[in-house]
Amino acid sequence: MIRLATIGTSTITEKFADAVAQTPGIRIDVVFSRDAARGRAFADRLGVDGVSTDLEALLASGEVDAVYVGSPNGAHAAQAEAAIAAGVHVFLEKPATPTADEFARLVEAARSRGVVVFEGMRNAYDPGMARLRTLLPQVGTVRLVSFGQSQRSARYDLVLAGETPNIFDPALAGGALFDLGVYPLSAAIELFGPPRAVVGATATIATGADGAGAAVLAYDGFVVQIGFSKIGASRRPNEIQGELGTIEIDEITAPRRITLDLFSGVHEEIEIDGPDNNMRFEVARFAQLVRAGADASADQQRSLEVLRAVEAIRADAETLRAGSGRAAR
């Protein structure tokens, strides 16, 4: 049995706990929170007995085999580093870290200590993504792909009221790119590999974080358009356009309805069975890696490539904000 501790008391941590409860061979034994009362209340909701307010002591206790890091993005690297140093496996909520270099250092440290460091990216392990991959050859040579994830956050109302919630705090690596943009980026890299080049731009909100943005990923012979927003919503489907037809996907985070339209006249609507909480697939993958001592390098490499794309988008956005971007002609 893999004994887990959780860091963070947010909605996503609660959803993670629900996924753990559906996965054999892994359980949550301890909730960590700097606030004892908040930690106790959260643990009670999860049905967990253990609560800790001292992360260093918890990691050194020998009472947990792994830790889920669901804290604000900017805290991930330091907390994961502490866990790895203690010989504890690490499950990082996406984004794994704010930069690729930080994650690369964690990967190297984990290898040295013989533990797993893993990023939970829901769509990477969803059965809908696997089904989508099998359909790609039917549309022939891919030429244009459009992936996006836009979902207005209720916490944007706090921003409009003059507040800075964690999810929109740039000091904590908040913003739409880190929270939602990584999903379409991960899907593109999972299906097509790392791009040759990435260009992007973002829309800055009052807190200084990005509220929305777009990017283009350049591949040999085709391009991928990426869109993301936490201050608006989109009802546009995701598409893969090939020379023989088009694949339409309902949700890139959890594909459940895929439509195949070929120029030959073939039309197929594919329904994907899946749970309401598809975090269970990433939890199952993490448990497999930990139990078997399996090689996590492919999972880690995808995470690194996504973070490199994120960094390229952020760099372009910063250049544009500084006023040094090229003028349109």
C-alpha positions as CSV (number, residue, x, y, z in Angstrom):
1,M,0.0,0.0,0.0
2,I,1.4,3.4,-1.0
3,R,0.9,5.8,1.9
4,L,0.3,9.4,0.7
5,A,0.4,12.8,2.3
6,T,-1.3,15.8,0.6
7,I,0.0,19.4,0.5
8,G,-2.8,21.8,-0.2
9,T,-6.5,22.1,0.7
10,S,-7.9,23.4,-2.5
11,T,-10.6,22.0,-4.7
12,I,-8.1,20.2,-6.9
13,T,-6.6,18.4,-3.9
14,E,-10.1,17.2,-3.0
15,K,-10.6,16.0,-6.5
16,F,-7.2,14.2,-6.3
17,A,-8.3,12.6,-3.1
18,D,-11.5,11.3,-4.8
19,A,-9.3,9.8,-7.5
20,V,-7.1,8.1,-5.0
21,A,-10.1,6.6,-3.2
22,Q,-11.0,4.9,-6.6
23,T,-7.5,3.5,-7.1
24,P,-6.4,0.2,-5.5
25,G,-3.1,0.1,-3.6
26,I,-2.8,3.8,-2.7
27,R,-4.4,5.8,0.1
28,I,-4.1,9.2,1.8
29,D,-2.9,8.9,5.4
30,V,-1.9,12.5,6.2
31,V,-3.0,16.0,5.3
32,F,-0.4,18.7,5.5
33,S,-1.4,22.3,6.1
34,R,0.3,25.2,7.7
35,D,-3.0,26.0,9.4
36,A,-3.9,23.2,11.8
37,A,-7.6,24.0,11.9
38,R,-7.9,24.2,8.1
39,G,-5.9,20.9,7.8
40,R,-8.1,19.2,10.4
41,A,-11.3,20.4,8.6
42,F,-9.9,19.2,5.2
43,A,-8.8,15.8,6.6
44,D,-12.3,15.3,8.1
45,R,-13.9,15.9,4.7
46,L,-11.6,13.3,3.2
47,G,-12.0,10.8,6.1
48,V,-8.3,11.0,6.9
49,D,-7.0,10.8,10.5
50,G,-3.5,12.3,10.1
51,V,-2.8,16.0,10.1
52,S,0.6,17.7,10.1
53,T,1.7,21.4,10.2
54,D,5.4,20.5,10.0
55,L,6.4,19.4,6.5
56,E,10.0,18.6,7.3
57,A,9.0,16.4,10.3
58,L,6.3,14.7,8.2
59,L,8.7,13.8,5.4
60,A,11.3,12.5,7.9
61,S,8.7,10.5,9.9
62,G,8.7,7.4,7.7
63,E,4.9,7.5,7.8
64,V,4.4,8.3,4.2
65,D,5.8,6.9,1.0
66,A,4.7,9.7,-1.3
67,V,3.4,13.2,-1.3
68,Y,0.9,15.0,-3.5
69,V,1.9,18.7,-4.0
70,G,-1.2,20.7,-4.7
71,S,0.0,24.0,-3.3
72,P,0.3,27.2,-5.3
73,N,2.5,26.7,-8.4
74,G,5.4,28.8,-7.1
75,A,5.8,26.5,-4.1
76,H,6.0,23.2,-6.0
77,A,9.8,23.1,-6.6
78,A,10.9,23.7,-3.0
79,Q,8.4,21.3,-1.5
80,A,9.2,18.6,-4.1
81,E,12.9,19.0,-3.4
82,A,12.4,18.5,0.3
83,A,10.4,15.4,-0.3
84,I,12.9,13.9,-2.7
85,A,15.8,14.6,-0.3
86,A,13.8,12.6,2.3
87,G,13.4,9.7,-0.1
88,V,9.7,10.3,-0.6
89,H,8.0,9.9,-4.1
90,V,6.4,13.1,-5.5
91,F,3.2,13.6,-7.4
92,L,3.1,17.2,-8.6
93,E,-0.1,18.9,-9.6
94,K,0.3,20.6,-13.0
95,P,2.2,22.6,-13.8
96,A,5.0,20.6,-12.2
97,T,7.1,23.7,-11.7
98,P,7.2,27.3,-13.1
99,T,10.3,26.5,-15.2
100,A,11.8,23.6,-17.1
101,D,15.1,23.9,-15.3
102,E,13.5,23.5,-12.0
103,F,11.7,20.3,-13.1
104,A,14.9,19.0,-14.7
105,R,16.7,19.4,-11.4
106,L,13.9,17.6,-9.6
107,V,14.1,14.7,-12.1
108,E,17.9,14.4,-11.6
109,A,17.5,14.5,-7.8
110,A,14.8,11.9,-7.9
111,R,16.9,9.6,-10.0
112,S,19.8,10.0,-7.6
113,R,17.5,9.1,-4.6
114,G,15.7,6.3,-6.4
115,V,12.3,7.9,-6.1
116,V,9.6,9.0,-8.7
117,V,8.8,12.6,-9.5
118,F,5.7,12.8,-11.6
119,E,3.4,15.5,-13.0
120,G,-0.3,14.9,-13.0
121,M,-1.5,15.9,-16.4
122,R,-5.1,14.6,-16.8
123,N,-5.4,14.4,-20.6
124,A,-2.0,12.6,-21.0
125,Y,-3.4,9.5,-19.3
126,D,-7.1,9.7,-20.4
127,P,-8.4,6.9,-22.7
128,G,-9.8,9.5,-25.0
129,M,-6.3,10.7,-25.9
130,A,-5.3,7.1,-26.6
131,R,-8.3,6.7,-28.9
132,L,-7.5,9.9,-30.7
133,R,-4.0,8.8,-31.4
134,T,-5.3,5.7,-33.2
135,L,-7.5,7.9,-35.5
136,L,-4.7,10.2,-36.7
137,P,-3.6,8.1,-39.7
138,Q,-7.1,8.2,-41.2
139,V,-6.9,12.0,-41.8
140,G,-3.6,11.6,-43.7
141,T,-0.9,14.3,-43.5
142,V,-1.8,16.7,-40.7
143,R,-1.7,20.4,-41.8
144,L,-3.5,22.4,-39.1
145,V,-4.5,21.7,-35.5
146,S,-6.5,23.9,-33.2
147,F,-6.5,23.0,-29.5
148,G,-7.8,25.2,-26.7
149,Q,-9.0,25.3,-23.1
150,S,-11.0,28.3,-21.9
151,Q,-13.0,28.3,-18.7
152,R,-13.9,31.5,-16.8
153,S,-12.7,31.3,-13.2
154,A,-15.1,32.5,-10.5
155,R,-12.1,33.9,-8.8
156,Y,-11.7,36.4,-11.6
157,D,-14.6,38.3,-9.9
158,L,-12.2,38.8,-7.0
159,V,-9.7,40.4,-9.4
160,L,-12.3,42.7,-10.7
161,A,-13.0,43.7,-7.1
162,G,-9.3,44.6,-6.6
163,E,-8.1,41.4,-4.9
164,T,-5.3,39.1,-6.0
165,P,-6.3,35.4,-5.5
166,N,-3.5,32.8,-5.7
167,I,-4.5,31.6,-9.1
168,F,-4.1,35.1,-10.5
169,D,-1.0,36.0,-8.6
170,P,2.1,36.2,-10.8
171,A,4.4,35.9,-7.7
172,L,2.9,32.4,-7.2
173,A,3.2,31.5,-10.9
174,G,-0.5,32.0,-11.3
175,G,-2.4,32.7,-14.6
176,A,-4.2,31.1,-17.4
177,L,-1.2,29.7,-19.2
178,F,0.0,27.6,-16.2
179,D,-3.5,26.7,-15.1
180,L,-5.2,25.9,-18.4
181,G,-2.8,26.5,-21.3
182,V,-0.7,23.5,-20.3
183,Y,-3.5,21.1,-21.3
184,P,-3.7,21.9,-25.0
185,L,0.1,22.2,-25.0
186,S,0.5,18.8,-23.5
187,A,-2.0,17.3,-25.9
188,A,-0.1,18.6,-28.9
189,I,3.2,17.4,-27.6
190,E,1.7,14.0,-26.6
191,L,0.4,13.5,-30.1
192,F,3.0,15.2,-32.3
193,G,6.2,15.5,-30.2
194,P,8.1,18.7,-29.3
195,P,7.6,21.5,-31.8
196,R,10.4,23.1,-33.9
197,A,9.4,26.6,-32.6
198,V,6.9,28.3,-30.4
199,V,5.5,31.8,-30.6
200,G,2.9,33.3,-28.3
201,A,1.2,36.2,-26.7
202,T,-0.9,36.8,-23.6
203,A,-3.5,39.2,-22.3
204,T,-2.4,40.7,-18.9
205,I,-5.0,41.4,-16.2
206,A,-4.9,43.8,-13.3
207,T,-2.9,41.5,-11.0
208,G,-0.1,41.3,-13.6
209,A,-0.9,37.6,-14.4
210,D,-2.0,36.4,-17.9
211,G,-5.8,36.0,-18.1
212,A,-5.8,34.6,-21.6
213,G,-3.5,33.9,-24.5
214,A,-2.6,32.2,-27.7
215,A,0.3,30.4,-29.3
216,V,1.4,28.8,-32.5
217,L,3.6,25.6,-32.4
218,A,5.5,25.1,-35.6
219,Y,6.1,21.5,-36.8
220,D,7.5,20.2,-40.1
221,G,4.7,20.7,-42.6
222,F,2.0,21.8,-40.1
223,V,1.1,24.2,-37.3
224,V,-0.8,23.9,-34.0
225,Q,-2.9,26.8,-32.8
226,I,-3.3,27.0,-29.0
227,G,-5.8,29.1,-27.1
228,F,-6.4,29.5,-23.4
229,S,-8.4,31.7,-21.0
230,K,-9.5,31.9,-17.4
231,I,-11.4,35.2,-17.9
232,G,-13.7,34.0,-20.7
233,A,-15.2,30.8,-22.1
234,S,-15.2,29.0,-25.5
235,R,-17.6,26.6,-27.1
236,R,-15.4,25.9,-30.1
237,P,-14.4,22.3,-30.6
238,N,-10.8,21.2,-31.0
239,E,-9.8,20.1,-34.5
240,I,-7.1,18.2,-36.3
241,Q,-7.2,18.9,-40.0
242,G,-5.5,16.5,-42.4
243,E,-5.3,16.2,-46.1
244,L,-7.9,13.3,-46.0
245,G,-10.3,14.8,-43.5
246,T,-10.8,16.3,-40.0
247,I,-11.0,15.0,-36.5
248,E,-13.2,17.1,-34.0
249,I,-12.7,16.7,-30.3
250,D,-15.1,18.0,-27.7
251,E,-12.8,18.5,-24.7
252,I,-9.0,18.4,-24.9
253,T,-8.7,17.8,-21.1
254,A,-11.0,14.7,-21.3
255,P,-12.0,13.7,-24.8
256,R,-15.4,12.0,-24.6
257,R,-16.9,12.7,-28.1
258,I,-14.7,12.5,-31.2
259,T,-16.0,13.0,-34.7
260,L,-14.2,11.8,-37.8
261,D,-15.1,13.3,-41.1
262,L,-13.2,12.2,-44.2
263,F,-13.4,13.7,-47.7
264,S,-14.2,10.1,-48.9
265,G,-17.6,10.5,-47.2
266,V,-16.9,8.6,-44.1
267,H,-18.5,10.1,-41.0
268,E,-18.0,8.5,-37.6
269,E,-19.0,9.7,-34.2
270,I,-17.1,8.0,-31.4
271,E,-18.2,8.1,-27.7
272,I,-15.4,7.5,-25.2
273,D,-16.4,5.9,-21.9
274,G,-14.8,7.6,-18.9
275,P,-15.4,8.6,-15.3
276,D,-16.5,12.0,-14.2
277,N,-13.1,12.4,-12.5
278,N,-10.4,11.4,-15.0
279,M,-7.6,12.2,-12.5
280,R,-7.9,8.5,-11.5
281,F,-5.9,7.6,-14.7
282,E,-2.9,9.8,-13.7
283,V,-3.1,8.4,-10.1
284,A,-3.1,4.9,-11.5
285,R,0.0,5.7,-13.6
286,F,1.8,7.2,-10.6
287,A,1.0,4.2,-8.4
288,Q,2.2,1.9,-11.2
289,L,5.5,3.7,-11.4
290,V,6.0,3.7,-7.6
291,R,5.1,0.1,-7.1
292,A,7.1,-1.3,-10.0
293,G,10.1,1.0,-9.8
294,A,9.3,1.7,-13.4
295,D,11.0,4.2,-15.7
296,A,9.2,7.5,-15.6
297,S,11.5,9.2,-18.2
298,A,8.9,9.4,-21.0
299,D,6.4,11.0,-18.6
300,Q,9.0,13.4,-17.4
301,Q,10.3,14.3,-20.9
302,R,6.8,15.3,-21.9
303,S,6.5,17.5,-18.9
304,L,9.8,19.1,-19.7
305,E,8.8,19.8,-23.3
306,V,5.5,21.4,-22.1
307,L,7.4,23.6,-19.7
308,R,9.8,24.6,-22.5
309,A,6.8,25.7,-24.6
310,V,5.4,27.6,-21.7
311,E,8.7,29.4,-21.3
312,A,8.7,30.4,-24.9
313,I,5.2,31.8,-24.7
314,R,6.0,33.7,-21.6
315,A,9.2,35.1,-23.1
316,D,7.3,36.3,-26.2
317,A,4.6,37.8,-24.0
318,E,7.2,39.7,-21.9
319,T,8.9,41.0,-25.1
320,L,5.5,42.3,-26.3
321,R,4.7,43.9,-22.9
322,A,8.1,45.6,-23.0
323,G,7.2,47.2,-26.3
324,S,10.0,45.6,-28.3
325,G,7.8,43.3,-30.4
326,R,7.7,43.8,-34.2
327,A,5.0,46.0,-35.5
328,A,2.4,44.5,-37.7
329,R,2.6,45.5,-41.4
